[in-house]
Amino acid sequence: GCSKGSCVIWDFETKGLAREFHDKDYSASITSVSWSKYGHRLLASATDKSLTLWDVLSGEKISRITLEKTPLHASLQPSCPTPSICLACPLSSAPLLVDLDTGSTRFLPVSVSENSNPSAHNPRNKFADGTPPFTPTAAIFDKHGDLIYVGNSKGEILIVDSKSIQVHAVIPIPGGAVVKDIVLSRDGRYLLTNSNDRVIRVYKNILPVKGSGEEIRNISSNSNDYESHYDKLKVNGASCLILSCELSDFITKTQWKTPCFSGNGQWIVGASANKGEHRLQIWDQAGPLVKILDGPKEAVIDLAWHPAEPTIATVSVTGLVYIWAKEHVENWSAFAPDFEELEENEEYVEREDEFDLNPREEEAEEVSIDEDADIDIETFEKNAMFSDVEDSVDEIVFLPAIPSPDVPDEQPVKCLESSSKLEDSSHSGSPSSMAAVQDGQAIPMASSPMEVNYSAAEDPAELPISKRVRRLSMKGLESLQFEKDKTPATKSKSNGKPAKSSALDDEATEDEEVNIET
């Protein structure tokens, strides 16, 4: 998402622009983008309080609605290929479910007290027990969209049914710090929270990945022997999430920003929230720190981990996107003929016929190949790294490029005008060339297209009215110059024979050429 209101999709392999979505009527900055589960749709939230849904293949806008508050984050429901329900987290309001087709909204509960209805929403953005207004609340769908995990400013995780909007469980966070971010791993088995106490907490999801909504309803219906409803919800929460580990920097006490899981869920990355610092820390899922990545002196706005490769993309405050990848070290070790790496030199004894050509074996191999078999070039090989590969039949695996029309350029018109002028000038006789002929200087044959065309004509009547100009050959010019350098021309002999000069003139006359002047 860009500050000018457009959404850009980059091809990660070619590093080229694949798609750009932009509404000409709106230019507000984009606050978040969200892909649908199968990649057919893209949701964008903007600072003008709008939510826009785009069709990725066609590039057309499907719908656009405007909320009452500015949404900081929005995500599509992952339950269907073409979702129309999204979860929006506004700046100063409770999270809400939005129907992009009808524009209807439903607010989610953000807190549960002992003497209040857990599903009630206070329109004044206050808790039911009278505490001050809450800060922006984080919320996210589970893997299949049956449940919604909500993190509030009281340091609690609420598990809400996405259909009935009812709270089924509450998980108190140690310390009770405000929850800023809540993220689910791709396989849906782990969940992390980022709190104001500078600690990232990782929880293991005990609920089944499929059918989690039905399972939590069964847990909620079986637990009725408790004094208060809040105690019941806390007991239900203990059957849903278990705290796995806590991640923090005990030395610098850094506030974290936009943490997320790796594609396989085994690594966790968090960015420093300090201004002027582009630092990432990577932890193992068990808790130990693995790597620290330092970049330019630019604050991090957002980051994302590649779903299948050890690659991270970060966005800086200057608008640049940085790609972090594993540094590949070339291996110059020795390898055996079967490409097995050798730690030390070994003596290899080859067979007597190892490198001999056996025509019979080659014929047998050729016969075993079925040349008439049809080759499938349309079926896409599924990636085993994706946890939802079993139901990813209709996902987008290729985004065809759409050629953009060329911008008309005025330069070709100018070139045509200049070429026409050159042609006109070439058709008109060159004064300099005619002057050279009159002065007795030699010029190349067929110095203009007109000379070539007219010399090729057989009928003199077809030629325009012209003036014949006699042009001497090189030999004649040399003889003429030689005669001029001599003393005054000698008189002819008494016997009536012509002089040498006349003979030279006759020889020059034989080499004369006709030059046509227009």
NORGIDA-V194572 format. One record per pair of residues at least 12 apart in sequence whose C-alpha atoms are under 10 Angstrom apart, sorted by the first residue. I is the first residue (numbers start at 1). J is the second residue. Records with the same first field share a line. If there is no record, write none. Layout:
I: J ; J
This chain:
1: 20 ; 21 ; 29 ; 30 ; 31 ; 32 ; 33 ; 44 ; 45 ; 46
2: 22 ; 27 ; 28 ; 29 ; 30 ; 31 ; 32 ; 46 ; 319
3: 27 ; 28 ; 29 ; 30 ; 31 ; 46 ; 47 ; 319
4: 22 ; 26 ; 27 ; 28 ; 29 ; 30
5: 21 ; 22 ; 23 ; 24 ; 25 ; 26 ; 27 ; 28 ; 29 ; 30 ; 31 ; 44 ; 45 ; 46 ; 47 ; 48
6: 20 ; 21 ; 22 ; 23 ; 24 ; 26 ; 27 ; 28 ; 29 ; 30 ; 44 ; 46
7: 19 ; 20 ; 21 ; 22 ; 23 ; 29 ; 30 ; 32 ; 33 ; 42 ; 43 ; 44 ; 54
8: 20 ; 21 ; 22
9: 21 ; 56 ; 399
11: 399
17: 401
18: 399 ; 400 ; 401 ; 402
19: 56 ; 57 ; 58 ; 59 ; 399 ; 400 ; 401 ; 402
20: 56 ; 59
21: 42 ; 44 ; 54 ; 55 ; 56 ; 59 ; 60 ; 61
22: 54 ; 59 ; 60 ; 61
23: 52 ; 60 ; 61
26: 46 ; 48 ; 50
27: 46 ; 47 ; 48
28: 45 ; 46 ; 47 ; 48 ; 49 ; 50
29: 45 ; 46 ; 47 ; 48
30: 44 ; 45 ; 46 ; 47 ; 48 ; 50 ; 51 ; 71 ; 72 ; 73
31: 44 ; 45 ; 46 ; 47 ; 48 ; 49 ; 70 ; 71 ; 72 ; 73 ; 74
32: 44 ; 45 ; 46 ; 47 ; 51 ; 71 ; 72 ; 73 ; 74 ; 75 ; 302
33: 45 ; 46 ; 51 ; 52 ; 53 ; 73 ; 74 ; 75 ; 76
34: 53 ; 73 ; 74 ; 75 ; 76 ; 77 ; 86
35: 53 ; 54 ; 56 ; 75 ; 76 ; 77 ; 78
36: 56 ; 75 ; 76 ; 77 ; 78 ; 79 ; 80 ; 81 ; 82 ; 83 ; 84 ; 86 ; 395
37: 76 ; 77 ; 78 ; 79 ; 80 ; 81 ; 82 ; 83 ; 143 ; 144 ; 388 ; 392 ; 394 ; 395 ; 396
38: 78 ; 80 ; 81 ; 82 ; 83 ; 391 ; 392 ; 393 ; 394 ; 395 ; 396 ; 397
39: 55 ; 56 ; 57 ; 81 ; 82 ; 394 ; 395 ; 396 ; 397
40: 54 ; 55 ; 56 ; 57 ; 58 ; 81 ; 82 ; 83 ; 394 ; 395 ; 396
41: 53 ; 54 ; 55 ; 56 ; 57 ; 59 ; 61 ; 62 ; 76 ; 81 ; 82 ; 83 ; 84
42: 54 ; 55 ; 56 ; 59 ; 61 ; 62 ; 75 ; 76
43: 55 ; 56 ; 62 ; 63 ; 64 ; 74 ; 75 ; 76 ; 84 ; 86
44: 64 ; 71 ; 73 ; 74 ; 75 ; 76
45: 64 ; 65 ; 66 ; 70 ; 71 ; 72 ; 73 ; 74 ; 75 ; 88 ; 90
46: 66 ; 70 ; 71 ; 72 ; 73 ; 74
47: 69 ; 70 ; 71 ; 72
48: 66 ; 67 ; 68 ; 69 ; 70 ; 71
49: 65 ; 66 ; 67 ; 68 ; 69 ; 70 ; 71 ; 72 ; 90 ; 91
50: 64 ; 65 ; 66 ; 67 ; 68 ; 69 ; 70 ; 71
51: 63 ; 64 ; 65 ; 66 ; 67 ; 70 ; 71 ; 74 ; 86 ; 88 ; 98 ; 100
52: 64 ; 65 ; 66 ; 100
53: 65 ; 76 ; 83 ; 84 ; 86 ; 100 ; 101
55: 82
56: 396 ; 399
57: 396 ; 398 ; 399 ; 400 ; 401 ; 402
58: 402
59: 402
62: 84 ; 100 ; 101
63: 84 ; 100 ; 101 ; 102 ; 103
64: 100 ; 101 ; 103
65: 98 ; 99 ; 100 ; 101 ; 102 ; 103 ; 104
66: 103
67: 88 ; 90 ; 98 ; 103 ; 104 ; 105
68: 90 ; 92 ; 93
69: 89 ; 90 ; 91 ; 92 ; 93 ; 94
70: 88 ; 89 ; 90 ; 91 ; 92 ; 93
71: 87 ; 88 ; 89 ; 90 ; 91 ; 92 ; 93 ; 95 ; 96 ; 136
72: 88 ; 89 ; 90 ; 91 ; 92 ; 136 ; 137 ; 138
73: 87 ; 88 ; 89 ; 90 ; 91 ; 95 ; 137 ; 138 ; 139 ; 140
74: 86 ; 87 ; 88 ; 89 ; 90 ; 95 ; 96 ; 97 ; 98 ; 139 ; 140
75: 87 ; 88 ; 89 ; 97 ; 139 ; 140 ; 141
76: 88 ; 97 ; 98 ; 140 ; 141 ; 145
77: 97 ; 140 ; 141 ; 142 ; 143 ; 144 ; 145 ; 146 ; 162
78: 141 ; 142 ; 143 ; 144 ; 145 ; 146
79: 141 ; 142 ; 143 ; 144 ; 145 ; 146
80: 144 ; 145
81: 392 ; 394 ; 395
83: 99 ; 100 ; 101
84: 98 ; 99 ; 100 ; 101 ; 102
85: 97 ; 98 ; 99 ; 100 ; 101 ; 102 ; 103 ; 104 ; 105
86: 98 ; 99 ; 100 ; 105 ; 141
87: 99 ; 105 ; 106 ; 107 ; 108 ; 139 ; 140 ; 141 ; 148 ; 162
88: 105 ; 107 ; 138 ; 139 ; 140
89: 136 ; 137 ; 138 ; 139 ; 140
90: 135 ; 136 ; 137 ; 138
91: 135 ; 136 ; 137
92: 125 ; 133 ; 134 ; 135 ; 136 ; 137
93: 107 ; 108 ; 110 ; 122 ; 123 ; 124 ; 125 ; 126 ; 133 ; 134 ; 135 ; 136 ; 137
94: 106 ; 107 ; 108 ; 109 ; 110 ; 121 ; 122 ; 123 ; 125 ; 126 ; 134 ; 135 ; 136 ; 137 ; 138 ; 139 ; 150 ; 152
95: 107 ; 108 ; 109 ; 110 ; 136 ; 137 ; 138 ; 139 ; 140 ; 150
96: 108 ; 109 ; 139 ; 165
97: 162 ; 163 ; 165
106: 121 ; 165
107: 119 ; 120 ; 121 ; 122 ; 123 ; 165
108: 120 ; 121 ; 139 ; 148 ; 150 ; 160 ; 161 ; 162 ; 165 ; 166 ; 167
109: 121 ; 122 ; 127 ; 150 ; 152 ; 158 ; 159 ; 160 ; 165 ; 166 ; 167
110: 122 ; 125 ; 126 ; 127 ; 128 ; 134 ; 137 ; 138 ; 139 ; 150 ; 151 ; 152 ; 153 ; 154 ; 156 ; 157 ; 158 ; 160 ; 167
111: 126 ; 127 ; 128 ; 129 ; 134 ; 150 ; 151 ; 152 ; 153 ; 154 ; 155 ; 156 ; 157 ; 158 ; 167 ; 170
112: 127 ; 128 ; 129 ; 156 ; 158 ; 167 ; 169 ; 170 ; 229 ; 230 ; 233
113: 127 ; 128 ; 129 ; 228 ; 229 ; 230 ; 231
114: 128 ; 129 ; 227 ; 228 ; 229 ; 230 ; 231
115: 128 ; 129 ; 228 ; 229 ; 230
116: 128 ; 129 ; 229 ; 230
117: 166 ; 167 ; 229
118: 165 ; 166 ; 167 ; 168 ; 229 ; 230 ; 233
119: 160 ; 164 ; 165 ; 166 ; 167 ; 168
120: 165 ; 166
127: 154
131: 154
133: 153
134: 152 ; 153 ; 154 ; 178
135: 152 ; 153 ; 154 ; 178 ; 179 ; 180
136: 151 ; 152 ; 153 ; 178 ; 179 ; 180 ; 181
137: 150 ; 151 ; 152 ; 153 ; 178 ; 179 ; 180 ; 181 ; 182
138: 150 ; 151 ; 152 ; 153 ; 157 ; 178 ; 179 ; 180 ; 181 ; 182 ; 183 ; 193 ; 194
139: 151 ; 152 ; 157 ; 158 ; 159 ; 179 ; 180 ; 181 ; 182 ; 183
140: 181 ; 182 ; 183 ; 184
141: 159 ; 160 ; 161 ; 162 ; 183 ; 184 ; 188
142: 159 ; 162 ; 183 ; 184 ; 185 ; 186 ; 187 ; 188 ; 189 ; 191 ; 209 ; 210 ; 212 ; 213
143: 184 ; 185 ; 186 ; 187 ; 188 ; 189 ; 209 ; 210 ; 212 ; 388
144: 188 ; 209 ; 210 ; 211 ; 212 ; 213
145: 161 ; 162 ; 163 ; 210 ; 212 ; 213
146: 160 ; 161 ; 162 ; 163 ; 209 ; 210 ; 211 ; 212 ; 213 ; 214
147: 159 ; 160 ; 161 ; 162 ; 163 ; 165 ; 166 ; 167 ; 168 ; 211 ; 212 ; 213 ; 214 ; 216
148: 160 ; 161 ; 162 ; 163 ; 165 ; 167 ; 213
149: 161 ; 162 ; 167 ; 169 ; 170 ; 182 ; 183 ; 184 ; 191
150: 167 ; 170 ; 179 ; 181 ; 182
151: 170 ; 171 ; 172 ; 173 ; 178 ; 179 ; 180 ; 181 ; 182 ; 193 ; 194 ; 195
152: 176 ; 177 ; 178 ; 179 ; 180 ; 181 ; 195
153: 176 ; 177 ; 178 ; 179 ; 180 ; 195 ; 196
154: 172 ; 173 ; 175 ; 176 ; 177 ; 178 ; 179
155: 171 ; 172 ; 173 ; 174 ; 175 ; 176 ; 177 ; 178 ; 179 ; 180 ; 193 ; 195 ; 196
156: 170 ; 171 ; 172 ; 173 ; 174 ; 175 ; 176 ; 177 ; 178 ; 179
157: 169 ; 170 ; 171 ; 172 ; 173 ; 179 ; 182 ; 193 ; 237 ; 241
158: 170 ; 171 ; 172 ; 233 ; 234 ; 237
159: 171 ; 213 ; 216 ; 233 ; 236 ; 237 ; 240
160: 213 ; 216
161: 212 ; 213 ; 214 ; 216 ; 217
162: 213
163: 213
167: 220 ; 233
168: 213 ; 216 ; 217 ; 218 ; 219 ; 220 ; 221 ; 232 ; 233 ; 234 ; 236 ; 237
169: 216 ; 217 ; 219 ; 220 ; 230 ; 231 ; 232 ; 233 ; 234 ; 235 ; 236 ; 237 ; 238 ; 239 ; 240 ; 241
170: 230 ; 231 ; 232 ; 233 ; 234 ; 235 ; 236 ; 237 ; 238 ; 240 ; 241
171: 233 ; 234 ; 235 ; 236 ; 237 ; 238 ; 239 ; 240 ; 241 ; 242 ; 243
172: 234 ; 237 ; 238
173: 193 ; 195 ; 201 ; 243
174: 197 ; 201 ; 243
175: 195 ; 196 ; 197
176: 195 ; 196 ; 197
177: 194 ; 195 ; 196 ; 197 ; 198 ; 199
178: 193 ; 194 ; 195 ; 196 ; 197
179: 193 ; 194 ; 195 ; 196 ; 197 ; 200
180: 193 ; 194 ; 195 ; 196 ; 256 ; 257 ; 258
181: 193 ; 194 ; 195 ; 196 ; 200 ; 256 ; 257 ; 258 ; 259 ; 260
182: 194 ; 195 ; 200 ; 201 ; 202 ; 258 ; 259 ; 260
183: 202 ; 258 ; 259 ; 260 ; 261
184: 202 ; 203 ; 205 ; 260 ; 261 ; 265
185: 260 ; 261 ; 262 ; 263 ; 264 ; 265 ; 266 ; 268
186: 260 ; 261 ; 262 ; 263 ; 264 ; 265 ; 307 ; 386 ; 387 ; 388
187: 209 ; 263 ; 264 ; 265 ; 386 ; 387 ; 388
188: 204 ; 205 ; 207 ; 208 ; 209 ; 210 ; 265 ; 387 ; 388
189: 203 ; 204 ; 205 ; 206 ; 207 ; 208 ; 209 ; 241 ; 265
190: 202 ; 203 ; 204 ; 205 ; 206 ; 241 ; 242 ; 243 ; 244 ; 261 ; 265 ; 266 ; 285
191: 203 ; 204 ; 205 ; 241 ; 242 ; 243 ; 244 ; 260 ; 261 ; 265
192: 204 ; 243 ; 244 ; 245 ; 246 ; 259 ; 260 ; 261 ; 268
193: 246 ; 259 ; 260
194: 247 ; 255 ; 256 ; 257 ; 258 ; 259 ; 260 ; 270
195: 255 ; 256 ; 257
196: 255 ; 256
197: 248 ; 253 ; 254 ; 255 ; 256
198: 247 ; 248 ; 249 ; 250 ; 253 ; 254 ; 255 ; 256 ; 257
199: 246 ; 247 ; 248 ; 249 ; 250 ; 253 ; 254 ; 255 ; 256
200: 245 ; 246 ; 247 ; 248 ; 249 ; 255 ; 256 ; 257 ; 259 ; 268 ; 270
201: 243 ; 244 ; 245 ; 246 ; 247 ; 248 ; 287
202: 241 ; 242 ; 243 ; 244 ; 245 ; 246 ; 247 ; 268 ; 285 ; 286 ; 287
203: 240 ; 241 ; 242 ; 243 ; 244 ; 245 ; 246
204: 240 ; 241 ; 242 ; 243 ; 244 ; 245
205: 239 ; 240 ; 241 ; 242 ; 243 ; 244
206: 238 ; 239 ; 240 ; 241 ; 242
207: 239 ; 240 ; 241
208: 240
212: 240
215: 240
216: 236 ; 237 ; 239 ; 240
217: 236
219: 233 ; 235 ; 236 ; 237 ; 239 ; 240
220: 232 ; 233 ; 235 ; 236 ; 237
221: 236
222: 236
223: 235 ; 236
244: 285 ; 286 ; 287
245: 285 ; 286 ; 287 ; 288
246: 285 ; 286 ; 287 ; 288
247: 268 ; 270 ; 282 ; 283 ; 284 ; 285 ; 286 ; 287 ; 288 ; 289
248: 270 ; 281 ; 283 ; 287 ; 288 ; 289
249: 281 ; 289
254: 271 ; 272 ; 273 ; 274
255: 270 ; 271 ; 272 ; 273 ; 274
256: 269 ; 270 ; 271 ; 272 ; 273 ; 274 ; 280 ; 281
257: 269 ; 270 ; 271 ; 272 ; 273 ; 274 ; 280 ; 300 ; 301 ; 302 ; 303
258: 270 ; 271 ; 272 ; 273 ; 300 ; 301 ; 302 ; 303 ; 304
259: 271 ; 272 ; 280 ; 281 ; 282 ; 302 ; 303 ; 304 ; 305
260: 282 ; 303 ; 304 ; 305
261: 282 ; 283 ; 285 ; 304 ; 305 ; 306 ; 307
262: 282 ; 285 ; 304 ; 305 ; 306 ; 307 ; 308 ; 309 ; 310 ; 311 ; 312
263: 304 ; 305 ; 306 ; 307 ; 308 ; 309 ; 310 ; 311 ; 385 ; 386 ; 387
264: 306 ; 307 ; 308 ; 309 ; 310 ; 385 ; 386 ; 387
265: 284 ; 285 ; 307
266: 283 ; 284 ; 285 ; 286
267: 282 ; 283 ; 284 ; 285 ; 286 ; 287 ; 289 ; 290 ; 305 ; 310
268: 281 ; 282 ; 283 ; 284 ; 285 ; 286 ; 287 ; 289 ; 290 ; 305
269: 281 ; 282 ; 283 ; 284 ; 289 ; 290 ; 291 ; 292 ; 303 ; 304 ; 305 ; 312
270: 282 ; 283 ; 292 ; 302 ; 303
271: 292 ; 293 ; 299 ; 300 ; 301 ; 302 ; 303 ; 314
272: 299 ; 300 ; 301
273: 299 ; 300 ; 301
274: 298 ; 299 ; 300
275: 297 ; 298 ; 299 ; 300 ; 317
276: 296 ; 297 ; 298 ; 299 ; 300 ; 316 ; 317
277: 294 ; 295 ; 296 ; 297 ; 298 ; 299 ; 300 ; 316
278: 293 ; 294 ; 295 ; 296 ; 297 ; 298 ; 299 ; 300 ; 301 ; 314 ; 315 ; 316 ; 317
279: 292 ; 293 ; 294 ; 295 ; 296 ; 297 ; 298 ; 299 ; 300
280: 292 ; 293 ; 294 ; 295 ; 300 ; 303 ; 312 ; 314
281: 293 ; 294
293: 324
295: 314 ; 316 ; 322 ; 324
296: 316 ; 322
297: 316 ; 317
298: 315 ; 316 ; 317 ; 318 ; 319 ; 320
299: 314 ; 315 ; 316 ; 317 ; 318
300: 314 ; 315 ; 316 ; 317 ; 318 ; 319 ; 320 ; 321
301: 314 ; 315 ; 316 ; 317 ; 318 ; 319
302: 314 ; 315 ; 316 ; 317 ; 321
303: 315 ; 316 ; 321 ; 322 ; 323
304: 323
305: 323 ; 324
306: 325
307: 385 ; 386
308: 383 ; 384 ; 385 ; 386
309: 325 ; 326 ; 385
310: 324 ; 325 ; 326
311: 323 ; 324 ; 325 ; 326
312: 324 ; 325 ; 326
313: 325
336: 348
380: 393 ; 397 ; 398
381: 397
382: 397
423: 449
426: 447 ; 448 ; 449 ; 450
427: 448 ; 449 ; 450 ; 451 ; 518
428: 448 ; 450 ; 517 ; 518
429: 447 ; 448 ; 450 ; 451 ; 516 ; 517 ; 518
430: 447 ; 448 ; 517 ; 518
431: 517
433: 447
434: 469 ; 515 ; 516 ; 517
437: 469 ; 470 ; 471 ; 472 ; 515
438: 469 ; 470 ; 471
440: 470 ; 471 ; 472 ; 473 ; 474 ; 477 ; 480 ; 481
441: 471 ; 472 ; 473 ; 474 ; 477
442: 471 ; 472 ; 473 ; 474 ; 477
443: 471
445: 513 ; 515
446: 515
450: 516 ; 517 ; 518
451: 515 ; 516 ; 517 ; 518
454: 515 ; 516
455: 514 ; 515 ; 516
463: 516 ; 518
464: 516 ; 517 ; 518
465: 516 ; 517 ; 518
466: 515 ; 516 ; 517 ; 518
467: 514 ; 515 ; 516 ; 517 ; 518
468: 513 ; 514 ; 515 ; 516 ; 517 ; 518
469: 512 ; 513 ; 514 ; 515 ; 516 ; 517
470: 509 ; 512 ; 513 ; 514 ; 515 ; 516
471: 508 ; 509 ; 511 ; 512 ; 513 ; 514 ; 515
472: 508 ; 509 ; 510 ; 511 ; 512 ; 513 ; 514
473: 507 ; 508 ; 509 ; 510 ; 511 ; 512 ; 513
474: 508 ; 511
475: 504 ; 507 ; 508 ; 511
476: 504 ; 505 ; 506 ; 507 ; 508 ; 509 ; 510 ; 511 ; 512
477: 508
478: 508
479: 501 ; 504 ; 505 ; 507 ; 508
480: 501 ; 504 ; 505 ; 508
483: 500 ; 501 ; 504
489: 501
